[in-house]
Amino acid sequence: MGSIWLGAFVGFLVIIVIAFLFLGVGSLIGLFIGGFVAGLIARGVGKGLIAGFIAVIFGAIIIAILAVIGLAFAGGLAGGLTGAFFGGVAGLAVGILAIIVAIVAGIIAAVGGLIGGAIRR
């Protein structure tokens, strides 16, 4: 019996590693491969689908948090307290955009999870 959460966590790690190693196209390939790995671990079509989608949502939340912190820090260094505020607002906008895009990207990882789950079934 496979674990959805373990599959989602390992799929998330695969997505992050491939996205950082191969910028641009690596993100799309990482989504599919991460979903595929999540499906293999979760064992089953439905579980693989859910694990792949959860892996992408985890990634989007982490990217959103890092965007807010990173842009607030950069704004604080460049413009003091006001720069930190406006950097945080810009980071919040980027974070929300990352979550919206991740929902669309979740479809790619869910298909990968579906295929991986079907193979491992």
C-alpha positions as CSV (number, residue, x, y, z in Angstrom):
1,M,0.0,0.0,0.0
2,G,1.5,3.3,-1.1
3,S,1.5,6.6,0.7
4,I,0.0,9.7,-0.9
5,W,1.9,12.1,1.5
6,L,5.3,10.3,1.0
7,G,4.7,10.4,-2.8
8,A,3.8,14.0,-2.7
9,F,6.9,14.9,-0.6
10,V,9.3,13.0,-2.8
11,G,7.6,14.4,-5.9
12,F,8.0,17.9,-4.5
13,L,11.7,17.4,-3.9
14,V,12.1,16.1,-7.4
15,I,10.3,19.1,-8.8
16,I,12.4,21.6,-6.9
17,V,15.7,19.9,-7.7
18,I,15.0,19.7,-11.4
19,A,13.6,23.2,-11.6
20,F,16.8,24.6,-10.0
21,L,19.1,22.5,-12.1
22,F,17.5,23.3,-15.4
23,L,15.9,26.7,-15.4
24,G,13.0,27.4,-17.8
25,V,12.1,24.2,-19.5
26,G,13.4,22.2,-16.5
27,S,10.4,23.5,-14.6
28,L,7.9,21.8,-17.0
29,I,10.0,18.7,-17.2
30,G,10.4,18.7,-13.4
31,L,6.6,19.0,-13.0
32,F,6.0,15.9,-15.1
33,I,8.8,13.8,-13.6
34,G,7.9,14.9,-10.1
35,G,4.3,13.9,-10.6
36,F,5.4,10.6,-12.2
37,V,7.6,9.8,-9.2
38,A,4.8,10.8,-6.8
39,G,2.5,8.4,-8.6
40,L,5.1,5.6,-8.5
41,I,5.4,5.9,-4.8
42,A,1.7,6.4,-4.1
43,R,0.8,3.2,-6.1
44,G,-2.5,3.6,-7.8
45,V,-4.1,5.8,-10.4
46,G,-6.2,7.9,-8.0
47,K,-3.5,8.1,-5.4
48,G,-0.9,9.1,-8.0
49,L,-3.1,11.8,-9.3
50,I,-3.6,13.3,-5.9
51,A,0.0,12.9,-4.9
52,G,1.2,14.7,-8.1
53,F,-1.2,17.6,-7.5
54,I,-0.2,18.0,-3.9
55,A,3.5,18.0,-4.8
56,V,2.9,21.0,-7.0
57,I,0.8,22.9,-4.4
58,F,3.6,22.4,-1.9
59,G,6.1,23.8,-4.4
60,A,3.9,26.8,-5.1
61,I,3.5,27.6,-1.4
62,I,7.3,27.4,-0.8
63,I,8.0,29.7,-3.8
64,A,5.4,32.2,-2.6
65,I,6.9,32.4,0.8
66,L,10.4,32.7,-0.6
67,A,9.2,35.5,-3.0
68,V,7.7,37.5,-0.2
69,I,10.8,37.2,2.1
70,G,13.3,37.7,-0.7
71,L,11.7,40.8,-2.2
72,A,11.1,42.3,1.2
73,F,14.8,41.7,2.1
74,A,16.0,43.2,-1.2
75,G,13.7,46.2,-0.9
76,G,14.8,46.7,2.7
77,L,18.5,46.8,1.6
78,A,17.8,49.1,-1.3
79,G,15.3,51.5,0.3
80,G,15.1,51.0,4.0
81,L,11.8,50.5,5.8
82,T,9.6,51.8,2.9
83,G,11.6,49.6,0.4
84,A,11.0,46.6,2.6
85,F,7.2,47.3,2.7
86,F,6.9,47.8,-1.1
87,G,9.2,44.8,-1.7
88,G,7.0,42.7,0.5
89,V,3.9,43.9,-1.4
90,A,5.7,43.0,-4.7
91,G,6.6,39.6,-3.2
92,L,3.0,39.0,-2.2
93,A,1.9,39.7,-5.8
94,V,4.6,37.3,-7.2
95,G,3.6,34.7,-4.6
96,I,-0.1,34.9,-5.6
97,L,0.9,34.7,-9.2
98,A,3.0,31.6,-8.4
99,I,0.0,29.9,-6.7
100,I,-2.3,30.7,-9.7
101,V,0.3,29.3,-12.2
102,A,0.8,26.3,-10.0
103,I,-2.8,25.3,-10.2
104,V,-2.4,25.1,-14.0
105,A,0.9,23.4,-13.6
106,G,-0.7,21.0,-11.2
107,I,-2.5,19.5,-14.2
108,I,0.9,18.5,-15.7
109,A,2.1,16.9,-12.5
110,A,-1.3,15.2,-12.0
111,V,-1.1,13.6,-15.4
112,G,2.5,12.4,-14.5
113,G,1.1,11.0,-11.2
114,L,-1.7,9.3,-13.1
115,I,0.7,7.6,-15.4
116,G,3.1,6.7,-12.6
117,G,0.3,5.3,-10.5
118,A,-1.0,3.3,-13.4
119,I,2.4,1.7,-14.0
120,R,2.9,0.8,-10.4
121,R,-0.7,-0.5,-9.9
